[in-house]
């Protein structure tokens, strides 16, 4: 990773100022040991918070300085700073894209970035589980391996992870009945096993797990489809994402963000689908 950068330096400066204030308060108001330790841990976490710019490997500047400049100026300095999509959402869709593309070498840095952006360990865990069905089991297990050292370093325990068999969210029975009828009628004679597993495993179980909000589950699904170059699957899932609360502005910002992480051709292949979805929803 590269150095702290401006954001990291500012965080360190803020932590230093906070630490000075903490010491002054500590002298005036004696505190219990566990409270003091908690304050120290919080300040340390703030000082070491991961920033998007820190995900860029140090070697990039020595091999491709123009790429480093584009990264610092356009990607980290502009795209990640844009307010049309939160840093938390950007962290989630970047994780989804990298996992789908099996780019696990630097995935741990992006797991740390997501945690520092407010994504919980349970939400990252659930994202990996969810995308096993959309990006493939091998990609999901590789992502879990990449996340494990970060979880260990952050002290994430089993209690911080989603339940294996939780109480599921309510089912939209009308929408699910319509989906089942369409899939059964279209593909039942092709592979009843796929039809049955899609119903029982995905839409009557996975999509109803509460550890990831429906909007976020849709968000990472659409990001994975774009990253995999499968725009033909986007119509259903982008509509579902917008039904779950994703706005058209956020969907457009997701496309702009993913152009950097999946490549312009994949995003341009997805844009006609997004255009049709937006147009049909505005009618």
KOLVO-350057 format. One record per residue (C-alpha): x, y, z; residue in one letter; residue number from 1. Coordinates in steps of 0.02 Angstrom, whole numbers, plus 50000, padded with zeros to 5 digits. Example, Ala and Ser with C-alpha at 12.3 -4.5 7.8 and 13.67 -1.06 7.14 Angstrom:
REM KOLVO-350057
<px=50615	py=49775	pz=50390	type=A	seq=1>
<px=50684	py=49947	pz=50357	type=S	seq=2>
***
This chain:
REM KOLVO-350057
<px=50000	py=50000	pz=50000	type=X	seq=1>
<px=50052	py=50180	pz=49978	type=X	seq=2>
<px=50085	py=50302	pz=50119	type=X	seq=3>
<px=49954	py=50381	pz=50228	type=X	seq=4>
<px=49912	py=50520	pz=50106	type=X	seq=5>
<px=49822	py=50680	pz=50152	type=X	seq=6>
<px=49672	py=50591	pz=50228	type=X	seq=7>
<px=49781	py=50479	pz=50335	type=X	seq=8>
<px=49888	py=50626	pz=50393	type=X	seq=9>
<px=49733	py=50723	pz=50442	type=X	seq=10>
<px=49669	py=50573	pz=50539	type=X	seq=11>
<px=49835	py=50558	pz=50630	type=X	seq=12>
<px=49835	py=50742	pz=50671	type=X	seq=13>
<px=49658	py=50731	pz=50737	type=X	seq=14>
<px=49703	py=50578	pz=50839	type=X	seq=15>
<px=49854	py=50669	pz=50911	type=X	seq=16>
<px=49746	py=50818	pz=50962	type=X	seq=17>
<px=49616	py=50701	pz=51035	type=X	seq=18>
<px=49749	py=50604	pz=51129	type=X	seq=19>
<px=49814	py=50764	pz=51207	type=X	seq=20>
<px=49639	py=50809	pz=51263	type=X	seq=21>
<px=49614	py=50634	pz=51328	type=X	seq=22>
<px=49772	py=50643	pz=51435	type=X	seq=23>
<px=49719	py=50810	pz=51507	type=X	seq=24>
<px=49546	py=50744	pz=51552	type=X	seq=25>
<px=49625	py=50586	pz=51622	type=X	seq=26>
<px=49726	py=50690	pz=51746	type=X	seq=27>
<px=49576	py=50790	pz=51803	type=X	seq=28>
<px=49445	py=50651	pz=51805	type=X	seq=29>
<px=49519	py=50482	pz=51853	type=X	seq=30>
<px=49434	py=50347	pz=51750	type=X	seq=31>
<px=49419	py=50161	pz=51768	type=X	seq=32>
<px=49550	py=50060	pz=51678	type=X	seq=33>
<px=49431	py=49979	pz=51554	type=X	seq=34>
<px=49360	py=50149	pz=51502	type=X	seq=35>
<px=49535	py=50217	pz=51474	type=X	seq=36>
<px=49580	py=50065	pz=51371	type=X	seq=37>
<px=49424	py=50087	pz=51265	type=X	seq=38>
<px=49469	py=50268	pz=51231	type=X	seq=39>
<px=49645	py=50218	pz=51179	type=X	seq=40>
<px=49577	py=50084	pz=51062	type=X	seq=41>
<px=49456	py=50206	pz=50982	type=X	seq=42>
<px=49592	py=50335	pz=50951	type=X	seq=43>
<px=49708	py=50204	pz=50880	type=X	seq=44>
<px=49573	py=50144	pz=50761	type=X	seq=45>
<px=49541	py=50323	pz=50703	type=X	seq=46>
<px=49725	py=50353	pz=50671	type=X	seq=47>
<px=49745	py=50195	pz=50568	type=X	seq=48>
<px=49582	py=50205	pz=50469	type=X	seq=49>
<px=49602	py=50143	pz=50291	type=X	seq=50>
<px=49575	py=50270	pz=50152	type=X	seq=51>
<px=49538	py=50230	pz=49968	type=X	seq=52>
<px=49707	py=50300	pz=49913	type=X	seq=53>
<px=49797	py=50179	pz=50028	type=X	seq=54>
<px=49732	py=50031	pz=49928	type=X	seq=55>
<px=49847	py=50076	pz=49784	type=X	seq=56>
<px=50004	py=49967	pz=49788	type=X	seq=57>
<px=50169	py=50060	pz=49809	type=X	seq=58>
<px=50238	py=49979	pz=49651	type=X	seq=59>
<px=50115	py=50069	pz=49538	type=X	seq=60>
<px=50206	py=50235	pz=49548	type=X	seq=61>
<px=50375	py=50159	pz=49505	type=X	seq=62>
<px=50308	py=50062	pz=49355	type=X	seq=63>
<px=50162	py=50166	pz=49289	type=X	seq=64>
<px=50169	py=50344	pz=49358	type=X	seq=65>
<px=50029	py=50400	pz=49242	type=X	seq=66>
<px=49917	py=50264	pz=49314	type=X	seq=67>
<px=49961	py=50324	pz=49488	type=X	seq=68>
<px=49912	py=50501	pz=49437	type=X	seq=69>
<px=49746	py=50444	pz=49363	type=X	seq=70>
<px=49715	py=50344	pz=49521	type=X	seq=71>
<px=49753	py=50485	pz=49641	type=X	seq=72>
<px=49669	py=50624	pz=49541	type=X	seq=73>
<px=49521	py=50543	pz=49454	type=X	seq=74>
<px=49479	py=50385	pz=49553	type=X	seq=75>
<px=49522	py=50429	pz=49732	type=X	seq=76>
<px=49517	py=50618	pz=49716	type=X	seq=77>
<px=49353	py=50629	pz=49619	type=X	seq=78>
<px=49251	py=50469	pz=49604	type=X	seq=79>
<px=49270	py=50411	pz=49784	type=X	seq=80>
<px=49237	py=50589	pz=49844	type=X	seq=81>
<px=49075	py=50611	pz=49747	type=X	seq=82>
<px=48923	py=50625	pz=49860	type=X	seq=83>
<px=48801	py=50543	pz=49740	type=X	seq=84>
<px=48848	py=50376	pz=49819	type=X	seq=85>
<px=48911	py=50354	pz=49996	type=X	seq=86>
<px=49086	py=50288	pz=50035	type=X	seq=87>
<px=49001	py=50143	pz=50122	type=X	seq=88>
<px=48906	py=50096	pz=49963	type=X	seq=89>
<px=49062	py=50120	pz=49857	type=X	seq=90>
<px=49156	py=50003	pz=49973	type=X	seq=91>
<px=49022	py=49869	pz=49955	type=X	seq=92>
<px=49013	py=49875	pz=49765	type=X	seq=93>
<px=49203	py=49876	pz=49751	type=X	seq=94>
<px=49211	py=49721	pz=49860	type=X	seq=95>
<px=49077	py=49639	pz=49754	type=X	seq=96>
<px=49168	py=49680	pz=49592	type=X	seq=97>
<px=49339	py=49622	pz=49653	type=X	seq=98>
<px=49267	py=49462	pz=49726	type=X	seq=99>
<px=49175	py=49424	pz=49564	type=X	seq=100>
<px=49333	py=49453	pz=49463	type=X	seq=101>
<px=49435	py=49346	pz=49585	type=X	seq=102>
<px=49551	py=49492	pz=49622	type=X	seq=103>
<px=49595	py=49432	pz=49796	type=X	seq=104>
<px=49775	py=49492	pz=49812	type=X	seq=105>
<px=49722	py=49665	pz=49873	type=X	seq=106>
<px=49548	py=49617	pz=49933	type=X	seq=107>
<px=49601	py=49625	pz=50116	type=X	seq=108>
<px=49638	py=49811	pz=50097	type=X	seq=109>
<px=49463	py=49839	pz=50031	type=X	seq=110>
<px=49387	py=49737	pz=50173	type=X	seq=111>
<px=49478	py=49853	pz=50294	type=X	seq=112>
<px=49417	py=50004	pz=50195	type=X	seq=113>
<px=49238	py=49941	pz=50202	type=X	seq=114>
<px=49248	py=49914	pz=50390	type=X	seq=115>
<px=49315	py=50090	pz=50414	type=X	seq=116>
<px=49176	py=50157	pz=50302	type=X	seq=117>
<px=49043	py=50085	pz=50417	type=X	seq=118>
<px=49009	py=49914	pz=50341	type=X	seq=119>
<px=48996	py=49789	pz=50482	type=X	seq=120>
<px=49088	py=49622	pz=50490	type=X	seq=121>
<px=48918	py=49537	pz=50479	type=X	seq=122>
<px=48875	py=49632	pz=50320	type=X	seq=123>
<px=49040	py=49586	pz=50237	type=X	seq=124>
<px=49015	py=49405	pz=50289	type=X	seq=125>
<px=48840	py=49405	pz=50219	type=X	seq=126>
<px=48899	py=49488	pz=50057	type=X	seq=127>
<px=49025	py=49348	pz=50032	type=X	seq=128>
<px=48892	py=49216	pz=50067	type=X	seq=129>
<px=48767	py=49300	pz=49951	type=X	seq=130>
<px=48888	py=49320	pz=49807	type=X	seq=131>
<px=48937	py=49136	pz=49815	type=X	seq=132>
<px=48772	py=49108	pz=49723	type=X	seq=133>
<px=48802	py=49247	pz=49596	type=X	seq=134>
<px=48991	py=49244	pz=49571	type=X	seq=135>
<px=49030	py=49062	pz=49609	type=X	seq=136>
<px=49085	py=48962	pz=49760	type=X	seq=137>
<px=49271	py=48975	pz=49722	type=X	seq=138>
<px=49265	py=49165	pz=49716	type=X	seq=139>
<px=49172	py=49168	pz=49882	type=X	seq=140>
<px=49290	py=49051	pz=49973	type=X	seq=141>
<px=49440	py=49149	pz=49907	type=X	seq=142>
<px=49361	py=49310	pz=49969	type=X	seq=143>
<px=49333	py=49232	pz=50141	type=X	seq=144>
<px=49517	py=49183	pz=50147	type=X	seq=145>
<px=49568	py=49361	pz=50101	type=X	seq=146>
<px=49454	py=49435	pz=50235	type=X	seq=147>
<px=49507	py=49317	pz=50374	type=X	seq=148>
<px=49672	py=49405	pz=50421	type=X	seq=149>
<px=49582	py=49573	pz=50429	type=X	seq=150>
<px=49448	py=49500	pz=50541	type=X	seq=151>
<px=49580	py=49425	pz=50654	type=X	seq=152>
<px=49676	py=49589	pz=50662	type=X	seq=153>
<px=49516	py=49685	pz=50703	type=X	seq=154>
<px=49464	py=49560	pz=50837	type=X	seq=155>
<px=49306	py=49504	pz=50747	type=X	seq=156>
<px=49231	py=49355	pz=50838	type=X	seq=157>
<px=49095	py=49228	pz=50798	type=X	seq=158>
<px=48971	py=49337	pz=50893	type=X	seq=159>
<px=48999	py=49474	pz=50763	type=X	seq=160>
<px=48948	py=49363	pz=50618	type=X	seq=161>
<px=48775	py=49322	pz=50550	type=X	seq=162>
<px=48678	py=49175	pz=50619	type=X	seq=163>
<px=48679	py=49020	pz=50510	type=X	seq=164>
<px=48492	py=48996	pz=50529	type=X	seq=165>
<px=48413	py=49166	pz=50572	type=X	seq=166>
<px=48232	py=49219	pz=50576	type=X	seq=167>
<px=48199	py=49270	pz=50397	type=X	seq=168>
<px=48127	py=49434	pz=50334	type=X	seq=169>
<px=47946	py=49436	pz=50275	type=X	seq=170>
<px=47917	py=49370	pz=50099	type=X	seq=171>
<px=47829	py=49472	pz=49965	type=X	seq=172>
<px=47717	py=49327	pz=49917	type=X	seq=173>
<px=47638	py=49409	pz=49765	type=X	seq=174>
<px=47805	py=49457	pz=49687	type=X	seq=175>
<px=47880	py=49287	pz=49725	type=X	seq=176>
<px=47730	py=49195	pz=49651	type=X	seq=177>
<px=47750	py=49296	pz=49491	type=X	seq=178>
<px=47936	py=49260	pz=49483	type=X	seq=179>
<px=47909	py=49074	pz=49513	type=X	seq=180>
<px=47775	py=49063	pz=49379	type=X	seq=181>
<px=47887	py=49148	pz=49250	type=X	seq=182>
<px=48041	py=49043	pz=49289	type=X	seq=183>
<px=47945	py=48880	pz=49299	type=X	seq=184>
<px=47856	py=48912	pz=49135	type=X	seq=185>
<px=48013	py=48969	pz=49045	type=X	seq=186>
<px=48145	py=48849	pz=49112	type=X	seq=187>
<px=48056	py=48705	pz=49199	type=X	seq=188>
<px=48082	py=48589	pz=49051	type=X	seq=189>
<px=48264	py=48641	pz=49035	type=X	seq=190>
<px=48323	py=48608	pz=49214	type=X	seq=191>
<px=48197	py=48581	pz=49353	type=X	seq=192>
<px=48343	py=48569	pz=49474	type=X	seq=193>
<px=48397	py=48748	pz=49437	type=X	seq=194>
<px=48217	py=48808	pz=49451	type=X	seq=195>
<px=48192	py=48721	pz=49618	type=X	seq=196>
<px=48358	py=48778	pz=49693	type=X	seq=197>
<px=48327	py=48956	pz=49634	type=X	seq=198>
<px=48163	py=48955	pz=49727	type=X	seq=199>
<px=48211	py=48862	pz=49885	type=X	seq=200>
<px=48391	py=48920	pz=49912	type=X	seq=201>
<px=48391	py=49095	pz=49840	type=X	seq=202>
<px=48221	py=49178	pz=49848	type=X	seq=203>
<px=48144	py=49085	pz=49995	type=X	seq=204>
<px=48303	py=49087	pz=50098	type=X	seq=205>
<px=48459	py=49185	pz=50046	type=X	seq=206>
<px=48367	py=49344	pz=49994	type=X	seq=207>
<px=48270	py=49345	pz=50158	type=X	seq=208>
<px=48420	py=49334	pz=50274	type=X	seq=209>
<px=48421	py=49490	pz=50385	type=X	seq=210>
<px=48609	py=49520	pz=50401	type=X	seq=211>
<px=48609	py=49623	pz=50241	type=X	seq=212>
<px=48475	py=49751	pz=50202	type=X	seq=213>
<px=48375	py=49710	pz=50043	type=X	seq=214>
<px=48441	py=49868	pz=49959	type=X	seq=215>
<px=48621	py=49820	pz=49996	type=X	seq=216>
<px=48592	py=49641	pz=49941	type=X	seq=217>
<px=48525	py=49705	pz=49776	type=X	seq=218>
<px=48668	py=49831	pz=49763	type=X	seq=219>
<px=48805	py=49699	pz=49774	type=X	seq=220>
<px=48708	py=49583	pz=49657	type=X	seq=221>
<px=48697	py=49713	pz=49519	type=X	seq=222>
<px=48880	py=49759	pz=49546	type=X	seq=223>
<px=48928	py=49576	pz=49529	type=X	seq=224>
<px=48827	py=49556	pz=49369	type=X	seq=225>
<px=48914	py=49707	pz=49293	type=X	seq=226>
<px=49085	py=49643	pz=49348	type=X	seq=227>
<px=49048	py=49472	pz=49274	type=X	seq=228>
<px=48994	py=49547	pz=49108	type=X	seq=229>
<px=48816	py=49478	pz=49124	type=X	seq=230>
<px=48704	py=49628	pz=49083	type=X	seq=231>
<px=48567	py=49511	pz=49020	type=X	seq=232>
<px=48531	py=49470	pz=49203	type=X	seq=233>
<px=48524	py=49653	pz=49255	type=X	seq=234>
<px=48346	py=49698	pz=49209	type=X	seq=235>
<px=48267	py=49595	pz=49347	type=X	seq=236>
<px=48397	py=49637	pz=49478	type=X	seq=237>
<px=48411	py=49824	pz=49442	type=X	seq=238>
<px=48222	py=49838	pz=49452	type=X	seq=239>
<px=48227	py=49741	pz=49615	type=X	seq=240>
<px=48365	py=49855	pz=49680	type=X	seq=241>
<px=48261	py=50009	pz=49643	type=X	seq=242>
<px=48108	py=49927	pz=49721	type=X	seq=243>
<px=48219	py=49901	pz=49874	type=X	seq=244>
<px=48265	py=50085	pz=49884	type=X	seq=245>
<px=48410	py=50115	pz=49764	type=X	seq=246>
<px=48383	py=50279	pz=49672	type=X	seq=247>
<px=48417	py=50311	pz=49488	type=X	seq=248>
<px=48553	py=50435	pz=49537	type=X	seq=249>
<px=48637	py=50303	pz=49645	type=X	seq=250>
<px=48624	py=50173	pz=49508	type=X	seq=251>
<px=48706	py=50293	pz=49386	type=X	seq=252>
<px=48844	py=50331	pz=49511	type=X	seq=253>
<px=48872	py=50144	pz=49534	type=X	seq=254>
<px=48902	py=50126	pz=49347	type=X	seq=255>
<px=49025	py=50271	pz=49348	type=X	seq=256>
<px=49118	py=50196	pz=49497	type=X	seq=257>
<px=49125	py=50021	pz=49424	type=X	seq=258>
<px=49199	py=50082	pz=49260	type=X	seq=259>
<px=49364	py=50100	pz=49354	type=X	seq=260>
<px=49357	py=49929	pz=49437	type=X	seq=261>
<px=49280	py=49822	pz=49299	type=X	seq=262>
<px=49332	py=49919	pz=49143	type=X	seq=263>
<px=49237	py=50036	pz=49028	type=X	seq=264>
<px=49178	py=49899	pz=48907	type=X	seq=265>
<px=49083	py=49804	pz=49043	type=X	seq=266>
<px=48998	py=49963	pz=49102	type=X	seq=267>
<px=48952	py=50015	pz=48926	type=X	seq=268>
<px=48876	py=49842	pz=48900	type=X	seq=269>
<px=48771	py=49870	pz=49056	type=X	seq=270>
<px=48715	py=50048	pz=49017	type=X	seq=271>
<px=48584	py=50004	pz=48884	type=X	seq=272>
<px=48500	py=49889	pz=49010	type=X	seq=273>
<px=48503	py=50024	pz=49143	type=X	seq=274>
<px=48434	py=50150	pz=49018	type=X	seq=275>
<px=48287	py=50036	pz=48977	type=X	seq=276>
<px=48251	py=50004	pz=49161	type=X	seq=277>
<px=48252	py=50190	pz=49200	type=X	seq=278>
<px=48139	py=50228	pz=49051	type=X	seq=279>
<px=48014	py=50091	pz=49091	type=X	seq=280>
<px=48002	py=50144	pz=49273	type=X	seq=281>
<px=47969	py=50325	pz=49224	type=X	seq=282>
<px=47822	py=50279	pz=49110	type=X	seq=283>
***
